[in-house]
Amino acid sequence: MTLKSPGARYTIGMTIWMGLYVAALFGSITLIQSQHPTGPLLYALAVLPALPIGGTILTFLAYIERVDEYLRAVLVRRFIIATGLTLFICTAWGFIEENAGAHHFSLYLVYCLFWALFGATSLILRKAS
């Protein structure tokens, strides 16, 4: 795998963004707990870990654009199905929370749920159609 291959670029990009995510997560939690900021600074620190998540999504989309047509079709199909399943599960769980008093599902876990479903979808869907 060369540094110019789509796989290498994806791996490097995801490593950088996830490193930034970990730094932002620990940094924001540490500052919030030690400094007890208020107002706009509190909101900025609270949202800081979400910003690198956007970078991981852009890295994945760039990867999809760089691969051949067949792999692109497979990845896009998996992505769409995983997105649909994520929307379905989150909506269903919201109704269960609201109407049956189930435990609250923290929204920051939706990203993890999506990638878990993408992984499961990848095991099941091995071809483009």
N, CA, C and O atoms as a GROMACS GRO file, in nm:
protein
  516
    1MET      N    1   0.086  -0.118   0.000
    1MET     CA    2   0.000   0.000   0.000
    1MET      C    3   0.090   0.123   0.000
    1MET      O    4   0.168   0.145   0.093
    2THR      N    5   0.078   0.204  -0.105
    2THR     CA    6   0.157   0.326  -0.112
    2THR      C    7   0.085   0.438  -0.040
    2THR      O    8  -0.034   0.429  -0.011
    3LEU      N    9   0.160   0.544  -0.011
    3LEU     CA   10   0.100   0.658   0.060
    3LEU      C   11  -0.004   0.730  -0.026
    3LEU      O   12  -0.084   0.807   0.027
    4LYS      N   13  -0.002   0.706  -0.156
    4LYS     CA   14  -0.100   0.772  -0.243
    4LYS      C   15  -0.223   0.685  -0.266
    4LYS      O   16  -0.320   0.731  -0.327
    5SER      N   17  -0.222   0.562  -0.218
    5SER     CA   18  -0.338   0.475  -0.240
    5SER      C   19  -0.455   0.524  -0.155
    5SER      O   20  -0.434   0.584  -0.049
    6PRO      N   21  -0.578   0.500  -0.201
    6PRO     CA   22  -0.696   0.542  -0.123
    6PRO      C   23  -0.697   0.483   0.018
    6PRO      O   24  -0.736   0.551   0.113
    7GLY      N   25  -0.655   0.358   0.031
    7GLY     CA   26  -0.653   0.294   0.163
    7GLY      C   27  -0.555   0.361   0.258
    7GLY      O   28  -0.586   0.380   0.376
    8ALA      N   29  -0.438   0.398   0.207
    8ALA     CA   30  -0.337   0.465   0.291
    8ALA      C   31  -0.386   0.603   0.332
    8ALA      O   32  -0.372   0.643   0.447
    9ARG      N   33  -0.441   0.676   0.237
    9ARG     CA   34  -0.493   0.810   0.270
    9ARG      C   35  -0.605   0.802   0.373
    9ARG      O   36  -0.613   0.885   0.464
   10TYR      N   37  -0.690   0.702   0.357
   10TYR     CA   38  -0.800   0.682   0.453
   10TYR      C   39  -0.744   0.651   0.592
   10TYR      O   40  -0.788   0.710   0.691
   11THR      N   41  -0.650   0.560   0.599
   11THR     CA   42  -0.592   0.520   0.727
   11THR      C   43  -0.523   0.638   0.795
   11THR      O   44  -0.541   0.660   0.915
   12ILE      N   45  -0.446   0.711   0.720
   12ILE     CA   46  -0.376   0.828   0.777
   12ILE      C   47  -0.476   0.933   0.822
   12ILE      O   48  -0.465   0.988   0.932
   13GLY      N   49  -0.574   0.962   0.737
   13GLY     CA   50  -0.676   1.062   0.771
   13GLY      C   51  -0.754   1.024   0.896
   13GLY      O   52  -0.774   1.107   0.984
   14MET      N   53  -0.799   0.899   0.902
   14MET     CA   54  -0.876   0.855   1.019
   14MET      C   55  -0.791   0.856   1.145
   14MET      O   56  -0.840   0.890   1.252
   15THR      N   57  -0.664   0.819   1.133
   15THR     CA   58  -0.575   0.820   1.249
   15THR      C   59  -0.558   0.962   1.302
   15THR      O   60  -0.562   0.985   1.422
   16ILE      N   61  -0.539   1.056   1.212
   16ILE     CA   62  -0.522   1.196   1.254
   16ILE      C   63  -0.650   1.248   1.319
   16ILE      O   64  -0.645   1.307   1.427
   17TRP      N   65  -0.764   1.226   1.254
   17TRP     CA   66  -0.891   1.278   1.309
   17TRP      C   67  -0.927   1.212   1.442
   17TRP      O   68  -0.977   1.279   1.532
   18MET      N   69  -0.902   1.083   1.454
   18MET     CA   70  -0.934   1.016   1.581
   18MET      C   71  -0.837   1.059   1.691
   18MET      O   72  -0.875   1.066   1.808
   19GLY      N   73  -0.712   1.088   1.655
   19GLY     CA   74  -0.618   1.145   1.752
   19GLY      C   75  -0.665   1.281   1.801
   19GLY      O   76  -0.659   1.311   1.920
   20LEU      N   77  -0.713   1.364   1.708
   20LEU     CA   78  -0.768   1.494   1.745
   20LEU      C   79  -0.894   1.478   1.830
   20LEU      O   80  -0.918   1.556   1.921
   21TYR      N   81  -0.974   1.377   1.798
   21TYR     CA   82  -1.095   1.350   1.876
   21TYR      C   83  -1.060   1.317   2.021
   21TYR      O   84  -1.118   1.373   2.114
   22VAL      N   85  -0.965   1.227   2.039
   22VAL     CA   86  -0.925   1.188   2.174
   22VAL      C   87  -0.870   1.309   2.250
   22VAL      O   88  -0.903   1.330   2.367
   23ALA      N   89  -0.786   1.388   2.184
   23ALA     CA   90  -0.730   1.508   2.248
   23ALA      C   91  -0.840   1.607   2.284
   23ALA      O   92  -0.840   1.662   2.394
   24ALA      N   93  -0.934   1.629   2.193
   24ALA     CA   94  -1.044   1.723   2.220
   24ALA      C   95  -1.135   1.671   2.331
   24ALA      O   96  -1.182   1.748   2.415
   25LEU      N   97  -1.161   1.541   2.331
   25LEU     CA   98  -1.247   1.482   2.432
   25LEU      C   99  -1.186   1.497   2.571
   25LEU      O  100  -1.249   1.549   2.663
   26PHE      N  101  -1.063   1.450   2.586
   26PHE     CA  102  -0.998   1.458   2.718
   26PHE      C  103  -0.971   1.603   2.758
   26PHE      O  104  -0.988   1.639   2.874
   27GLY      N  105  -0.930   1.685   2.661
   27GLY     CA  106  -0.904   1.826   2.692
   27GLY      C  107  -1.029   1.900   2.737
   27GLY      O  108  -1.025   1.975   2.834
   28SER      N  109  -1.139   1.879   2.665
   28SER     CA  110  -1.262   1.950   2.702
   28SER      C  111  -1.316   1.902   2.835
   28SER      O  112  -1.360   1.983   2.917
   29ILE      N  113  -1.313   1.772   2.859
   29ILE     CA  114  -1.362   1.719   2.986
   29ILE      C  115  -1.277   1.772   3.101
   29ILE      O  116  -1.330   1.813   3.205
   30THR      N  117  -1.146   1.770   3.083
   30THR     CA  118  -1.056   1.819   3.188
   30THR      C  119  -1.081   1.966   3.218
   30THR      O  120  -1.090   2.005   3.334
   31LEU      N  121  -1.094   2.048   3.113
   31LEU     CA  122  -1.117   2.191   3.134
   31LEU      C  123  -1.254   2.219   3.197
   31LEU      O  124  -1.266   2.305   3.284
   32ILE      N  125  -1.355   2.146   3.152
   32ILE     CA  126  -1.489   2.167   3.208
   32ILE      C  127  -1.491   2.129   3.356
   32ILE      O  128  -1.550   2.200   3.437
   33GLN      N  129  -1.428   2.017   3.391
   33GLN     CA  130  -1.429   1.973   3.530
   33GLN      C  131  -1.338   2.056   3.620
   33GLN      O  132  -1.369   2.074   3.738
   34SER      N  133  -1.229   2.107   3.567
   34SER     CA  134  -1.136   2.182   3.653
   34SER      C  135  -1.167   2.331   3.658
   34SER      O  136  -1.150   2.394   3.762
   35GLN      N  137  -1.210   2.388   3.548
   35GLN     CA  138  -1.230   2.534   3.541
   35GLN      C  139  -1.376   2.576   3.560
   35GLN      O  140  -1.402   2.692   3.590
   36HIS      N  141  -1.469   2.484   3.542
   36HIS     CA  142  -1.613   2.513   3.554
   36HIS      C  143  -1.654   2.637   3.474
   36HIS      O  144  -1.711   2.731   3.528
   37PRO      N  145  -1.624   2.636   3.342
   37PRO     CA  146  -1.661   2.752   3.261
   37PRO      C  147  -1.812   2.764   3.248
   37PRO      O  148  -1.886   2.669   3.274
   38THR      N  149  -1.857   2.882   3.208
   38THR     CA  150  -1.999   2.906   3.187
   38THR      C  151  -2.017   2.976   3.053
   38THR      O  152  -1.920   3.017   2.990
   39GLY      N  153  -2.139   2.989   3.013
   39GLY     CA  154  -2.173   3.065   2.892
   39GLY      C  155  -2.116   3.003   2.765
   39GLY      O  156  -2.106   2.881   2.753
   40PRO      N  157  -2.079   3.088   2.671
   40PRO     CA  158  -2.032   3.042   2.540
   40PRO      C  159  -1.910   2.950   2.547
   40PRO      O  160  -1.897   2.857   2.467
   41LEU      N  161  -1.820   2.976   2.641
   41LEU     CA  162  -1.702   2.890   2.654
   41LEU      C  163  -1.741   2.747   2.690
   41LEU      O  164  -1.682   2.652   2.638
   42LEU      N  165  -1.838   2.731   2.778
   42LEU     CA  166  -1.884   2.598   2.815
   42LEU      C  167  -1.940   2.525   2.693
   42LEU      O  168  -1.910   2.408   2.671
   43TYR      N  169  -2.021   2.594   2.614
   43TYR     CA  170  -2.079   2.533   2.494
   43TYR      C  171  -1.972   2.500   2.392
   43TYR      O  172  -1.977   2.395   2.328
   44ALA      N  173  -1.874   2.588   2.376
   44ALA     CA  174  -1.765   2.562   2.282
   44ALA      C  175  -1.685   2.439   2.325
   44ALA      O  176  -1.652   2.355   2.242
   45LEU      N  177  -1.654   2.429   2.453
   45LEU     CA  178  -1.581   2.313   2.502
   45LEU      C  179  -1.664   2.185   2.491
   45LEU      O  180  -1.610   2.078   2.463
   46ALA      N  181  -1.793   2.196   2.513
   46ALA     CA  182  -1.881   2.079   2.506
   46ALA      C  183  -1.890   2.025   2.363
   46ALA      O  184  -1.898   1.904   2.343
   47VAL      N  185  -1.890   2.113   2.265
   47VAL     CA  186  -1.904   2.069   2.125
   47VAL      C  187  -1.769   2.036   2.061
   47VAL      O  188  -1.766   1.975   1.954
   48LEU      N  189  -1.661   2.073   2.122
   48LEU     CA  190  -1.527   2.053   2.064
   48LEU      C  191  -1.500   1.910   2.019
   48LEU      O  192  -1.447   1.892   1.909
   49PRO      N  193  -1.533   1.806   2.096
   49PRO     CA  194  -1.505   1.670   2.049
   49PRO      C  195  -1.584   1.629   1.925
   49PRO      O  196  -1.545   1.536   1.855
   50ALA      N  197  -1.694   1.695   1.897
   50ALA     CA  198  -1.773   1.660   1.779
   50ALA      C  199  -1.707   1.708   1.650
   50ALA      O  200  -1.733   1.650   1.544
   51LEU      N  201  -1.624   1.809   1.656
   51LEU     CA  202  -1.564   1.864   1.534
   51LEU      C  203  -1.477   1.763   1.460
   51LEU      O  204  -1.489   1.752   1.338
   52PRO      N  205  -1.389   1.688   1.528
   52PRO     CA  206  -1.312   1.588   1.455
   52PRO      C  207  -1.398   1.475   1.396
   52PRO      O  208  -1.358   1.411   1.299
   53ILE      N  209  -1.514   1.452   1.454
   53ILE     CA  210  -1.605   1.352   1.397
   53ILE      C  211  -1.644   1.394   1.255
   53ILE      O  212  -1.653   1.310   1.166
   54GLY      N  213  -1.666   1.522   1.235
   54GLY     CA  214  -1.693   1.573   1.101
   54GLY      C  215  -1.578   1.543   1.007
   54GLY      O  216  -1.599   1.512   0.890
   55GLY      N  217  -1.455   1.553   1.058
   55GLY     CA  218  -1.338   1.520   0.978
   55GLY      C  219  -1.334   1.374   0.937
   55GLY      O  220  -1.292   1.342   0.826
   56THR      N  221  -1.377   1.285   1.027
   56THR     CA  222  -1.378   1.142   0.991
   56THR      C  223  -1.481   1.114   0.882
   56THR      O  224  -1.459   1.030   0.795
   57ILE      N  225  -1.591   1.184   0.888
   57ILE     CA  226  -1.694   1.166   0.784
   57ILE      C  227  -1.642   1.215   0.650
   57ILE      O  228  -1.661   1.149   0.547
   58LEU      N  229  -1.578   1.331   0.649
   58LEU     CA  230  -1.520   1.384   0.525
   58LEU      C  231  -1.411   1.292   0.471
   58LEU      O  232  -1.399   1.274   0.350
   59THR      N  233  -1.331   1.234   0.560
   59THR     CA  234  -1.226   1.140   0.518
   59THR      C  235  -1.288   1.017   0.454
   59THR      O  236  -1.238   0.969   0.352
   60PHE      N  237  -1.395   0.966   0.512
   60PHE     CA  238  -1.462   0.849   0.454
   60PHE      C  239  -1.522   0.883   0.318
   60PHE      O  240  -1.512   0.804   0.224
   61LEU      N  241  -1.585   0.999   0.307
   61LEU     CA  242  -1.643   1.039   0.178
   61LEU      C  243  -1.535   1.058   0.072
   61LEU      O  244  -1.556   1.024  -0.045
   62ALA      N  245  -1.419   1.112   0.111
   62ALA     CA  246  -1.308   1.126   0.016
   62ALA      C  247  -1.258   0.988  -0.027
   62ALA      O  248  -1.222   0.968  -0.143
   63TYR      N  249  -1.256   0.893   0.067
   63TYR     CA  250  -1.216   0.756   0.034
   63TYR      C  251  -1.311   0.696  -0.070
   63TYR      O  252  -1.267   0.634  -0.166
   64ILE      N  253  -1.440   0.716  -0.049
   64ILE     CA  254  -1.538   0.664  -0.145
   64ILE      C  255  -1.513   0.722  -0.284
   64ILE      O  256  -1.528   0.651  -0.384
   65GLU      N  257  -1.477   0.849  -0.292
   65GLU     CA  258  -1.452   0.912  -0.423
   65GLU      C  259  -1.327   0.859  -0.491
   65GLU      O  260  -1.320   0.862  -0.614
   66ARG      N  261  -1.230   0.810  -0.416
   66ARG     CA  262  -1.101   0.770  -0.472
   66ARG      C  263  -1.095   0.624  -0.516
   66ARG      O  264  -1.007   0.587  -0.594
   67VAL      N  265  -1.187   0.542  -0.468
   67VAL     CA  266  -1.181   0.399  -0.503
   67VAL      C  267  -1.248   0.374  -0.638
   67VAL      O  268  -1.314   0.462  -0.692
   68ASP      N  269  -1.231   0.253  -0.691
   68ASP     CA  270  -1.291   0.220  -0.820
   68ASP      C  271  -1.443   0.213  -0.810
   68ASP      O  272  -1.499   0.212  -0.700
   69GLU      N  273  -1.509   0.208  -0.925
   69GLU     CA  274  -1.655   0.216  -0.929
   69GLU      C  275  -1.724   0.103  -0.854
   69GLU      O  276  -1.824   0.125  -0.787
   70TYR      N  277  -1.670  -0.017  -0.865
   70TYR     CA  278  -1.734  -0.131  -0.799
   70TYR      C  279  -1.730  -0.115  -0.648
   70TYR      O  280  -1.833  -0.127  -0.581
   71LEU      N  281  -1.611  -0.087  -0.593
   71LEU     CA  282  -1.599  -0.070  -0.449
   71LEU      C  283  -1.682   0.050  -0.402
   71LEU      O  284  -1.742   0.046  -0.295
   72ARG      N  285  -1.684   0.155  -0.483
   72ARG     CA  286  -1.766   0.273  -0.450
   72ARG      C  287  -1.913   0.234  -0.438
   72ARG      O  288  -1.981   0.275  -0.344
   73ALA      N  289  -1.962   0.155  -0.532
   73ALA     CA  290  -2.102   0.112  -0.528
   73ALA      C  291  -2.130   0.029  -0.404
   73ALA      O  292  -2.234   0.045  -0.340
   74VAL      N  293  -2.038  -0.060  -0.369
   74VAL     CA  294  -2.055  -0.144  -0.250
   74VAL      C  295  -2.057  -0.056  -0.125
   74VAL      O  296  -2.145  -0.071  -0.040
   75LEU      N  297  -1.960   0.035  -0.113
   75LEU     CA  298  -1.950   0.121   0.005
   75LEU      C  299  -2.070   0.213   0.020
   75LEU      O  300  -2.122   0.231   0.130
   76VAL      N  301  -2.114   0.271  -0.092
   76VAL     CA  302  -2.230   0.361  -0.086
   76VAL      C  303  -2.356   0.284  -0.044
   76VAL      O  304  -2.436   0.334   0.034
   77ARG      N  305  -2.372   0.163  -0.096
   77ARG     CA  306  -2.488   0.081  -0.057
   77ARG      C  307  -2.484   0.050   0.092
   77ARG      O  308  -2.586   0.062   0.160
   78ARG      N  309  -2.369   0.011   0.143
   78ARG     CA  310  -2.354  -0.017   0.286
   78ARG      C  311  -2.381   0.108   0.369
   78ARG      O  312  -2.449   0.103   0.472
   79PHE      N  313  -2.328   0.221   0.322
   79PHE     CA  314  -2.344   0.348   0.393
   79PHE      C  315  -2.492   0.386   0.402
   79PHE      O  316  -2.541   0.426   0.508
   80ILE      N  317  -2.563   0.374   0.291
   80ILE     CA  318  -2.705   0.410   0.289
   80ILE      C  319  -2.786   0.316   0.378
   80ILE      O  320  -2.873   0.363   0.452
   81ILE      N  321  -2.760   0.188   0.372
   81ILE     CA  322  -2.834   0.093   0.456
   81ILE      C  323  -2.804   0.117   0.604
   81ILE      O  324  -2.895   0.116   0.686
   82ALA      N  325  -2.676   0.139   0.638
   82ALA     CA  326  -2.640   0.166   0.777
   82ALA      C  327  -2.703   0.296   0.826
   82ALA      O  328  -2.745   0.305   0.941
   83THR      N  329  -2.709   0.396   0.740
   83THR     CA  330  -2.774   0.522   0.777
   83THR      C  331  -2.923   0.501   0.801
   83THR      O  332  -2.977   0.550   0.900
   84GLY      N  333  -2.988   0.427   0.713
   84GLY     CA  334  -3.130   0.398   0.730
   84GLY      C  335  -3.158   0.320   0.857
   84GLY      O  336  -3.254   0.350   0.929
   85LEU      N  337  -3.076   0.221   0.885
   85LEU     CA  338  -3.093   0.143   1.008
   85LEU      C  339  -3.070   0.231   1.132
   85LEU      O  340  -3.142   0.218   1.231
   86THR      N  341  -2.972   0.319   1.126
   86THR     CA  342  -2.945   0.410   1.237
   86THR      C  343  -3.065   0.501   1.261
   86THR      O  344  -3.106   0.520   1.375
   87LEU      N  345  -3.120   0.558   1.154
   87LEU     CA  346  -3.237   0.645   1.167
   87LEU      C  347  -3.355   0.567   1.224
   87LEU      O  348  -3.426   0.617   1.311
   88PHE      N  349  -3.377   0.445   1.174
   88PHE     CA  350  -3.487   0.363   1.222
   88PHE      C  351  -3.473   0.331   1.371
   88PHE      O  352  -3.567   0.349   1.448
   89ILE      N  353  -3.355   0.284   1.410
   89ILE     CA  354  -3.333   0.245   1.550
   89ILE      C  355  -3.346   0.365   1.642
   89ILE      O  356  -3.410   0.356   1.747
   90CYS      N  357  -3.287   0.478   1.604
   90CYS     CA  358  -3.295   0.597   1.690
   90CYS      C  359  -3.437   0.649   1.702
   90CYS      O  360  -3.479   0.692   1.810
   91THR      N  361  -3.511   0.646   1.592
   91THR     CA  362  -3.650   0.690   1.597
   91THR      C  363  -3.734   0.595   1.681
   91THR      O  364  -3.812   0.639   1.766
   92ALA      N  365  -3.717   0.465   1.659
   92ALA     CA  366  -3.792   0.367   1.738
   92ALA      C  367  -3.759   0.380   1.886
   92ALA      O  368  -3.848   0.376   1.970
   93TRP      N  369  -3.630   0.396   1.918
   93TRP     CA  370  -3.591   0.409   2.058
   93TRP      C  371  -3.648   0.537   2.119
   93TRP      O  372  -3.686   0.539   2.236
   94GLY      N  373  -3.654   0.645   2.039
   94GLY     CA  374  -3.714   0.769   2.088
   94GLY      C  375  -3.860   0.749   2.128
   94GLY      O  376  -3.904   0.800   2.230
   95PHE      N  377  -3.935   0.674   2.046
   95PHE     CA  378  -4.074   0.645   2.080
   95PHE      C  379  -4.083   0.556   2.204
   95PHE      O  380  -4.172   0.574   2.287
   96ILE      N  381  -3.991   0.461   2.216
   96ILE     CA  382  -3.991   0.374   2.334
   96ILE      C  383  -3.958   0.455   2.459
   96ILE      O  384  -4.020   0.435   2.564
   97GLU      N  385  -3.862   0.546   2.449
   97GLU     CA  386  -3.830   0.635   2.562
   97GLU      C  387  -3.952   0.718   2.602
   97GLU      O  388  -3.988   0.726   2.719
   98GLU      N  389  -4.012   0.778   2.502
   98GLU     CA  390  -4.124   0.871   2.526
   98GLU      C  391  -4.247   0.800   2.579
   98GLU      O  392  -4.312   0.849   2.672
   99ASN      N  393  -4.280   0.686   2.521
   99ASN     CA  394  -4.407   0.621   2.552
   99ASN      C  395  -4.399   0.507   2.652
   99ASN      O  396  -4.499   0.474   2.716
  100ALA      N  397  -4.281   0.446   2.667
  100ALA     CA  398  -4.270   0.332   2.756
  100ALA      C  399  -4.172   0.356   2.870
  100ALA      O  400  -4.149   0.267   2.953
  101GLY      N  401  -4.113   0.475   2.874
  101GLY     CA  402  -4.024   0.510   2.984
  101GLY      C  403  -3.890   0.438   2.982
  101GLY      O  404  -3.829   0.419   3.087
  102ALA      N  405  -3.844   0.398   2.864
  102ALA     CA  406  -3.715   0.330   2.855
  102ALA      C  407  -3.601   0.425   2.889
  102ALA      O  408  -3.618   0.547   2.890
  103HIS      N  409  -3.487   0.367   2.917
  103HIS     CA  410  -3.367   0.444   2.951
  103HIS      C  411  -3.328   0.536   2.835
  103HIS      O  412  -3.340   0.498   2.718
  104HIS      N  413  -3.284   0.657   2.867
  104HIS     CA  414  -3.243   0.754   2.766
  104HIS      C  415  -3.118   0.708   2.692
  104HIS      O  416  -3.023   0.662   2.755
  105PHE      N  417  -3.117   0.720   2.561
  105PHE     CA  418  -3.002   0.688   2.476
  105PHE      C  419  -2.931   0.819   2.444
  105PHE      O  420  -2.987   0.905   2.377
  106SER      N  421  -2.808   0.833   2.490
  106SER     CA  422  -2.733   0.956   2.468
  106SER      C  423  -2.701   0.974   2.319
  106SER      O  424  -2.654   0.881   2.254
  107LEU      N  425  -2.728   1.093   2.268
  107LEU     CA  426  -2.713   1.117   2.125
  107LEU      C  427  -2.570   1.105   2.074
  107LEU      O  428  -2.550   1.075   1.957
  108TYR      N  429  -2.472   1.128   2.159
  108TYR     CA  430  -2.334   1.115   2.111
  108TYR      C  431  -2.299   0.971   2.075
  108TYR      O  432  -2.197   0.946   2.011
  109LEU      N  433  -2.381   0.877   2.116
  109LEU     CA  434  -2.358   0.736   2.082
  109LEU      C  435  -2.412   0.698   1.944
  109LEU      O  436  -2.387   0.588   1.897
  110VAL      N  437  -2.486   0.788   1.880
  110VAL     CA  438  -2.541   0.760   1.747
  110VAL      C  439  -2.429   0.734   1.647
  110VAL      O  440  -2.442   0.646   1.562
  111TYR      N  441  -2.321   0.809   1.656
  111TYR     CA  442  -2.206   0.791   1.567
  111TYR      C  443  -2.150   0.649   1.582
  111TYR      O  444  -2.122   0.582   1.482
  112CYS      N  445  -2.134   0.604   1.705
  112CYS     CA  446  -2.086   0.467   1.730
  112CYS      C  447  -2.184   0.364   1.677
  112CYS      O  448  -2.144   0.265   1.617
  113LEU      N  449  -2.313   0.388   1.698
  113LEU     CA  450  -2.416   0.298   1.648
  113LEU      C  451  -2.408   0.287   1.496
  113LEU      O  452  -2.416   0.177   1.440
  114PHE      N  453  -2.393   0.401   1.428
  114PHE     CA  454  -2.384   0.401   1.282
  114PHE      C  455  -2.268   0.313   1.236
  114PHE      O  456  -2.286   0.228   1.148
  115TRP      N  457  -2.149   0.332   1.293
  115TRP     CA  458  -2.033   0.256   1.246
  115TRP      C  459  -2.046   0.108   1.283
  115TRP      O  460  -1.996   0.022   1.210
  116ALA      N  461  -2.111   0.077   1.394
  116ALA     CA  462  -2.136  -0.063   1.427
  116ALA      C  463  -2.230  -0.125   1.323
  116ALA      O  464  -2.208  -0.238   1.278
  117LEU      N  465  -2.333  -0.051   1.285
  117LEU     CA  466  -2.425  -0.100   1.182
  117LEU      C  467  -2.358  -0.106   1.046
  117LEU      O  468  -2.386  -0.197   0.968
  118PHE      N  469  -2.269  -0.012   1.016
  118PHE     CA  470  -2.193  -0.017   0.891
  118PHE      C  471  -2.107  -0.144   0.889
  118PHE      O  472  -2.098  -0.211   0.786
  119GLY      N  473  -2.044  -0.176   1.001
  119GLY     CA  474  -1.964  -0.297   1.010
  119GLY      C  475  -2.048  -0.421   0.991
  119GLY      O  476  -2.009  -0.512   0.917
  120ALA      N  477  -2.163  -0.427   1.056
  120ALA     CA  478  -2.253  -0.542   1.041
  120ALA      C  479  -2.302  -0.551   0.898
  120ALA      O  480  -2.309  -0.661   0.842
  121THR      N  481  -2.336  -0.438   0.839
  121THR     CA  482  -2.380  -0.435   0.700
  121THR      C  483  -2.270  -0.483   0.608
  121THR      O  484  -2.297  -0.553   0.510
  122SER      N  485  -2.145  -0.448   0.638
  122SER     CA  486  -2.032  -0.489   0.557
  122SER      C  487  -2.012  -0.641   0.560
  122SER      O  488  -1.966  -0.699   0.462
  123LEU      N  489  -2.046  -0.703   0.672
  123LEU     CA  490  -2.035  -0.849   0.680
  123LEU      C  491  -2.142  -0.918   0.596
  123LEU      O  492  -2.120  -1.027   0.543
  124ILE      N  493  -2.258  -0.854   0.585
  124ILE     CA  494  -2.371  -0.914   0.514
  124ILE      C  495  -2.369  -0.881   0.365
  124ILE      O  496  -2.390  -0.968   0.281
  125LEU      N  497  -2.343  -0.754   0.333
  125LEU     CA  498  -2.346  -0.708   0.193
  125LEU      C  499  -2.205  -0.711   0.136
  125LEU      O  500  -2.125  -0.621   0.162
  126ARG      N  501  -2.175  -0.812   0.059
  126ARG     CA  502  -2.040  -0.829   0.005
  126ARG      C  503  -2.031  -0.786  -0.140
  126ARG      O  504  -1.921  -0.781  -0.196
  127LYS      N  505  -2.144  -0.753  -0.204
  127LYS     CA  506  -2.138  -0.712  -0.344
  127LYS      C  507  -2.228  -0.592  -0.368
  127LYS      O  508  -2.307  -0.555  -0.280
  128ALA      N  509  -2.218  -0.533  -0.485
  128ALA     CA  510  -2.286  -0.406  -0.515
  128ALA      C  511  -2.437  -0.421  -0.526
  128ALA      O  512  -2.508  -0.327  -0.490
  129SER      N  513  -2.488  -0.531  -0.573
  129SER     CA  514  -2.633  -0.542  -0.588
  129SER      C  515  -2.686  -0.676  -0.545
  129SER      O  516  -2.807  -0.699  -0.552
   0.00000   0.00000   0.00000
